[in-house]
Amino acid sequence: MELLIYGIVNSMSLILMTIGFALAYGVSRIPNFSHGALYILTGYMAYVFFAMLGLPYFLAILLALLFIGLVGAALYQFILIHLRGMPISEIIASFGVGLAILEFLRWAGLRGMAITIPPFIRGTTTVFGVILDYQRIIIILGGIGILFFLYFFTSYTKTGLAFKAIAQNERAALALGIDSDRAAVLAVSMGAVLAGLGGVFLLPLGNITVEMGYEVLIFALAVSIVGGIGSWKGVVYASFLIGFAQILTVRYIASHWHFVVALLLIIIVLIVKPSGLYGKQKELEERV
């Protein structure tokens, strides 16, 4: 039961780390390699608003999410919009922005283990005989809530349907009068907010460090590649596959191997099915 519950927690954590990356790529077809930096920057800004400026904690979180949404919109509007259709340039530019953000935070004092944000609710409870802190329960509920929100947003709102149309066939969407650049800037901004939400849910479990930004980017890439880049269903299945594989590895082998598991699954998937579990991008090449 302990393996089951903590496997679910770890899987939901991977979903929270990845879903913003998948949303931004699915709509704009831009791989936002500043994703991990936006995750850390949100946690740091929440810390600044709460611990340094003395604002109420949930107001600090809302302001941090608003700030990171504006950063995501600016990233697309001033940089990525000029590089759409050039994948290598998109990767280099977005990774460069992420690197600049993380190293600026390091220079600004984000070193060591001193900076943290508090959990939403302190304390622990027992779930099916397993001791679990309330923050991890909130992570499970938050991950489920975000998935349901995205489902209803993309199925029943005008903007969400435009996202879905562009993700399925951008040329047809353009022919129907959908502004792809407007949709892309909204998607990148929402992806940044989702990355930030992942940060405020998960960072209370540890410390805010620059290194965590790089780890989150690698985990987001691992889940996206295994699940199929651009597939939200693939993100969910791959998160559970990698999440439980990591928990089993930590339990029966060693804790430091949990990072290797994600990389190993990337290699296996790229060899066996390059498009991922639910990817569509290389279907023709695989058939040939």
C-alpha positions as CSV (number, residue, x, y, z in Angstrom):
1,M,0.0,0.0,0.0
2,E,2.9,2.3,0.7
3,L,4.4,1.7,-2.7
4,L,0.9,2.3,-4.3
5,I,0.2,5.6,-2.5
6,Y,3.7,7.1,-2.9
7,G,3.7,5.9,-6.6
8,I,0.6,7.9,-7.1
9,V,2.1,10.9,-5.4
10,N,5.2,10.7,-7.5
11,S,3.2,10.2,-10.7
12,M,1.1,13.3,-9.9
13,S,4.2,15.2,-9.2
14,L,5.5,14.3,-12.7
15,I,2.2,15.4,-14.2
16,L,2.5,18.8,-12.5
17,M,6.0,19.2,-13.7
18,T,5.2,18.3,-17.3
19,I,1.6,19.4,-18.2
20,G,2.6,23.0,-18.9
21,F,5.4,22.0,-21.2
22,A,3.0,19.7,-23.1
23,L,0.3,22.4,-23.4
24,A,2.7,25.0,-24.8
25,Y,4.2,22.5,-27.3
26,G,0.9,21.0,-28.3
27,V,-0.5,24.4,-29.4
28,S,2.5,26.5,-30.5
29,R,4.8,23.5,-31.5
30,I,7.5,25.4,-29.6
31,P,9.5,23.3,-27.1
32,N,9.9,25.7,-24.2
33,F,13.2,24.7,-22.7
34,S,12.9,27.5,-20.1
35,H,10.2,25.4,-18.4
36,G,12.3,24.4,-15.4
37,A,13.4,28.0,-14.9
38,L,9.8,29.2,-14.8
39,Y,9.0,26.5,-12.3
40,I,11.8,27.7,-9.9
41,L,11.1,31.4,-10.6
42,T,7.5,31.1,-9.5
43,G,8.6,29.5,-6.2
44,Y,11.2,32.2,-5.7
45,M,8.7,35.0,-6.4
46,A,6.2,33.4,-4.0
47,Y,9.0,33.4,-1.4
48,V,9.8,37.1,-2.1
49,F,6.2,38.2,-1.8
50,F,5.5,36.1,1.3
51,A,8.7,36.1,3.3
52,M,10.3,39.3,2.3
53,L,7.3,41.6,1.6
54,G,5.1,40.1,4.2
55,L,2.0,39.5,2.0
56,P,-0.5,36.7,2.9
57,Y,0.7,33.4,1.6
58,F,-2.1,32.7,-0.9
59,L,-2.0,36.3,-2.2
60,A,1.8,35.8,-2.7
61,I,1.1,32.6,-4.7
62,L,-1.5,34.4,-6.9
63,L,0.9,37.3,-7.6
64,A,3.7,34.9,-8.4
65,L,1.5,33.0,-10.9
66,L,0.4,36.3,-12.5
67,F,4.0,37.4,-12.8
68,I,5.1,34.1,-14.4
69,G,2.2,34.2,-16.8
70,L,3.4,37.6,-18.0
71,V,6.9,36.3,-18.3
72,G,5.7,33.5,-20.5
73,A,3.7,35.8,-22.7
74,A,6.7,38.2,-23.0
75,L,9.0,35.2,-23.8
76,Y,6.8,34.3,-26.8
77,Q,6.0,37.8,-27.9
78,F,9.5,39.2,-27.9
79,I,11.6,36.2,-28.7
80,L,9.9,33.0,-29.8
81,I,7.5,34.5,-32.2
82,H,10.5,35.4,-34.4
83,L,11.7,31.8,-34.4
84,R,8.6,29.7,-35.0
85,G,9.2,27.0,-37.5
86,M,13.0,26.8,-36.7
87,P,13.1,24.0,-34.0
88,I,16.8,24.3,-33.2
89,S,16.6,28.0,-32.8
90,E,13.5,27.7,-30.6
91,I,15.3,25.2,-28.4
92,I,18.5,27.3,-28.1
93,A,16.6,30.6,-27.5
94,S,14.3,29.2,-24.8
95,F,17.0,27.2,-23.1
96,G,19.2,30.4,-23.1
97,V,16.4,32.4,-21.5
98,G,16.0,29.6,-18.9
99,L,19.7,29.5,-18.2
100,A,19.8,33.3,-17.8
101,I,16.9,33.2,-15.3
102,L,18.4,30.4,-13.2
103,E,21.9,31.9,-13.1
104,F,20.5,35.3,-12.3
105,L,18.7,33.7,-9.4
106,R,21.9,32.1,-8.3
107,W,23.6,35.4,-8.5
108,A,20.8,37.1,-6.6
109,G,21.3,34.7,-3.6
110,L,19.5,31.5,-4.5
111,R,22.2,29.2,-3.1
112,G,22.3,26.4,-0.6
113,M,19.2,25.2,1.2
114,A,18.0,28.3,3.0
115,I,15.0,29.4,0.8
116,T,11.7,27.5,1.2
117,I,8.0,28.1,1.0
118,P,5.6,26.6,3.5
119,P,3.1,23.8,2.8
120,F,-0.5,24.8,2.3
121,I,-1.5,22.8,5.3
122,R,0.9,21.5,7.9
123,G,0.6,18.1,9.5
124,T,0.2,14.4,8.6
125,T,-2.6,11.9,8.5
126,T,-3.0,8.2,7.8
127,V,-4.3,6.9,4.5
128,F,-4.9,3.1,4.4
129,G,-2.4,2.6,7.1
130,V,0.3,4.8,5.4
131,I,1.4,8.1,7.1
132,L,1.1,10.9,4.5
133,D,1.5,14.6,5.0
134,Y,-1.3,16.9,3.9
135,Q,0.9,18.6,1.2
136,R,1.2,15.3,-0.7
137,I,-2.5,14.8,-0.5
138,I,-2.9,18.3,-1.9
139,I,-0.5,17.4,-4.7
140,I,-2.8,14.4,-5.7
141,L,-5.9,16.5,-5.6
142,G,-4.3,19.4,-7.4
143,G,-3.0,17.2,-10.2
144,I,-6.5,15.7,-10.7
145,G,-8.1,19.1,-10.6
146,I,-5.7,20.6,-13.2
147,L,-6.3,17.6,-15.5
148,F,-10.1,18.1,-15.2
149,F,-9.8,21.8,-15.7
150,L,-7.8,21.3,-18.9
151,Y,-10.3,18.8,-20.2
152,F,-13.2,21.1,-19.8
153,F,-11.2,24.1,-20.9
154,T,-10.2,22.5,-24.2
155,S,-13.6,20.9,-24.8
156,Y,-16.1,23.6,-23.8
157,T,-14.5,27.0,-24.2
158,K,-13.9,29.0,-27.3
159,T,-10.2,29.5,-26.6
160,G,-9.8,25.9,-25.6
161,L,-11.4,24.7,-28.8
162,A,-9.1,27.0,-30.8
163,F,-6.2,25.4,-28.9
164,K,-7.4,22.0,-29.9
165,A,-8.0,22.9,-33.5
166,I,-4.5,24.3,-33.9
167,A,-3.0,21.3,-32.2
168,Q,-4.8,19.0,-34.6
169,N,-4.3,20.9,-37.8
170,E,-2.8,24.4,-37.8
171,R,-3.4,25.1,-41.5
172,A,-7.1,24.2,-41.3
173,A,-7.4,26.3,-38.1
174,L,-5.9,29.3,-40.0
175,A,-8.3,28.8,-42.8
176,L,-11.2,29.0,-40.3
177,G,-9.9,32.4,-39.1
178,I,-8.1,31.3,-35.9
179,D,-5.1,33.5,-35.1
180,S,-2.3,31.1,-34.4
181,D,0.0,33.7,-32.9
182,R,-2.6,34.8,-30.4
183,A,-3.3,31.2,-29.5
184,A,0.4,30.5,-29.2
185,V,1.1,33.4,-26.9
186,L,-1.8,32.3,-24.7
187,A,-0.6,28.7,-24.7
188,V,3.0,29.6,-23.8
189,S,1.6,31.9,-21.0
190,M,-0.7,29.2,-19.7
191,G,2.2,26.7,-19.9
192,A,4.2,29.0,-17.8
193,V,1.4,29.3,-15.2
194,L,1.0,25.6,-15.1
195,A,4.8,25.2,-14.6
196,G,4.4,27.7,-11.7
197,L,1.5,25.8,-10.2
198,G,3.6,22.7,-10.2
199,G,6.3,24.7,-8.4
200,V,4.0,26.0,-5.6
201,F,2.5,22.5,-5.1
202,L,5.8,20.7,-5.1
203,L,8.4,23.1,-3.8
204,P,7.0,23.1,-0.2
205,L,8.3,19.5,0.0
206,G,11.9,20.7,-0.2
207,N,14.1,23.7,-0.9
208,I,14.1,26.1,-3.8
209,T,17.4,25.6,-5.6
210,V,18.8,26.4,-9.1
211,E,19.6,22.8,-9.7
212,M,16.0,21.8,-9.3
213,G,15.2,23.9,-12.3
214,Y,17.4,21.7,-14.5
215,E,16.0,18.5,-13.0
216,V,12.4,19.6,-13.7
217,L,13.2,20.3,-17.3
218,I,14.8,16.8,-17.7
219,F,11.8,15.1,-16.1
220,A,9.4,17.1,-18.3
221,L,11.3,16.1,-21.4
222,A,11.4,12.5,-20.2
223,V,7.7,12.3,-19.6
224,S,7.0,14.1,-22.9
225,I,9.2,11.8,-25.0
226,V,8.0,8.6,-23.4
227,G,4.3,9.6,-23.7
228,G,4.7,11.2,-27.1
229,I,5.5,14.9,-27.5
230,G,2.3,16.9,-27.9
231,S,0.0,14.2,-26.4
232,W,-1.7,15.1,-23.2
233,K,-2.9,11.5,-22.8
234,G,0.7,10.4,-23.2
235,V,1.8,12.7,-20.4
236,V,-0.6,11.1,-18.0
237,Y,0.4,7.5,-18.9
238,A,4.1,8.2,-19.1
239,S,4.0,10.0,-15.7
240,F,2.5,6.9,-14.1
241,L,4.9,4.6,-15.9
242,I,8.0,6.7,-14.8
243,G,6.6,7.5,-11.4
244,F,6.0,3.9,-10.3
245,A,9.3,2.8,-11.9
246,Q,11.1,5.4,-9.8
247,I,9.4,4.4,-6.6
248,L,10.2,0.7,-7.2
249,T,13.8,1.6,-8.0
250,V,14.2,3.6,-4.8
251,R,12.6,0.8,-2.8
252,Y,14.5,-2.2,-4.2
253,I,17.7,-0.8,-5.7
254,A,18.9,2.7,-4.4
255,S,17.5,6.2,-4.2
256,H,20.1,7.8,-6.5
257,W,19.0,5.5,-9.4
258,H,15.6,7.2,-9.6
259,F,17.0,9.8,-12.0
260,V,18.6,7.2,-14.2
261,V,15.3,5.4,-14.6
262,A,13.8,8.3,-16.5
263,L,16.8,8.6,-18.8
264,L,16.8,4.8,-19.4
265,L,13.1,4.9,-20.4
266,I,13.8,7.7,-22.9
267,I,16.4,5.5,-24.6
268,I,14.2,2.5,-24.7
269,V,11.2,4.4,-26.1
270,L,13.4,6.2,-28.7
271,I,14.7,2.8,-29.9
272,V,11.4,0.9,-29.8
273,K,8.8,3.6,-30.7
274,P,10.4,7.0,-31.5
275,S,7.1,8.8,-31.5
276,G,6.4,7.7,-27.9
277,L,3.4,5.9,-26.5
278,Y,0.8,8.2,-28.0
279,G,2.9,10.4,-30.3
280,K,1.9,10.9,-34.0
281,Q,5.0,12.8,-35.3
282,K,7.0,9.8,-36.7
283,E,4.2,7.4,-37.6
284,L,4.9,7.5,-41.4
285,E,8.7,6.9,-40.8
286,E,7.9,4.0,-38.5
287,R,5.5,2.4,-41.0
288,V,8.1,2.7,-43.7
